[in-house]
Amino acid sequence: MTWDAWVLTLLISVTLIIVVGVLIEDISGVADYEKRLRDDDDTHLVSIRVRGRESLEHQLAATGHGRHRRSS
């Protein structure tokens, strides 16, 4: 392989490592937040911005699990 093929291979490898690392960080962050929600008593739900997504509070309100949910 020539030096430019090695550089291209290195660039692709580094890019893939970064992408996989960001995906793993996002997945684990959402899982941690969902676990905290399950452990919380749901009385003081706060709005947390997830990168590039709507706020979790808005998503929960849309599914009926938010702060203003009807008591049963």
Secondary structure by P-SEA (a helix, b strand, c coil): ccaaaaaaaaaaaaaaaaaaaaaaaaaaaaaaaaaaaaaccccbbbbbbccccccaaaaaaaaccccccccc
